[in-house]
Amino acid sequence: MTFTGCAGCGACLLTCPTHAIRPDGGHLHALPDRCTGCGECVEVCPVDAVRIEPTEEET
């Protein structure tokens, strides 16, 4: 998961049902072991900054 161009609004943090996104020193950090790839964070991002990318296991 990447957050390129993130505006820091926190919408993805509030939306993620598995709490796979954490704030980290003014930036966001993804917890891949918690992410289910549901895409709710992608849908709610007002600046289209969130991208879910396949892990090495999925490729």
Sequence and secondary structure as in RCSB ss.txt:
>XXXX:A:sequence
MTFTGCAGCGACLLTCPTHAIRPDGGHLHALPDRCTGCGECVEVCPVDAVRIEPTEEET
>XXXX:A:secstr
 EETT     HHHHH TT  EEEETTEEEE TTT     HHHHH TT  EE    GGG 
